[in-house]
Amino acid sequence: MTTTTSAEVAGGAPATLDPRPRPAADALTIAWRNVVNLRRNPQLLVFATIQPVIFVLMFRYVFGGAISVPGVPYVDYLMPGIFVQTVVFGALTTGVGLAEDLQKGLIERFRSLPMARSAVLVGRTLADLARNVFVVVLMVVVGLLIDWRIHTNVLAAAAGLGLVLGFAYSLSWVFAVVGLTAPDSETAQAASFPVLAPLVFASSAFVPVASMPGWLQPWAEHQPVSVVVDAVRALTLGGPTRSEVVAALAWIVGIVAVFAPVAVARYRRVA
């Protein structure tokens, strides 16, 4: 009698293998399954890239002339905010995907396989991280085409993009909780926007916090999107960076530390 392993999920043939769960290998198998799903449904990737490109062009050429940032071209101020805004909105893909898998009964199929329980969530978040790498690279190309320039050096800019991807990964765990709680993918998407909108638009992503009403500034200055955007700006525009980067890393680690256990606990209840 053969034992069907998680390799079958990724499209491989059934094999007689050790039935004991292998967390790392199982997570990579699920991640590959989700990446293949993107390749087979390119419209998902197209929609994920069209929106940030439109935001870049709109803010650069429509609103850019009306927004003034002392001492720096607006496009150089804008791009760190666009990077973070892109991955924040992209993070809801994790929740929508998990809700869809639950709705279709795919999570039950995973549960019947001799695989690590953590693999479904880790694999999903890793696949979404891979998608975010592609989207961020695309946004770098678009930014350079519209005259975005790095004022520091390549290593500092790479560190800034690393923060963006780390923040994206942490938010995947937040929306994993949403996806595992919502009854379907439509509800997961609808429930995500009220969380996303205050984070993105009431932040320093597009305009300086000082230009906002006084009652809004404390929130805008200290919420995670602004903290990460400010750290990326420091790494691409120059100036003091240590405190900004430390604060951004603290948010990233803190979000994962809080929401990953919650997501795992929720997954165990629904699966």
PyMOL commands that set and color helices and strands:
alter all, ss='L'
color gray80, all
select helices_A, chain A and resi 6-10+23-40+42-66+74-90+92-104+106-112+118-145+154-181+185-201+209-211+217-222+224-237+242-270
alter helices_A, ss='H'
color red, helices_A
deselect
rebuild
show_as cartoon
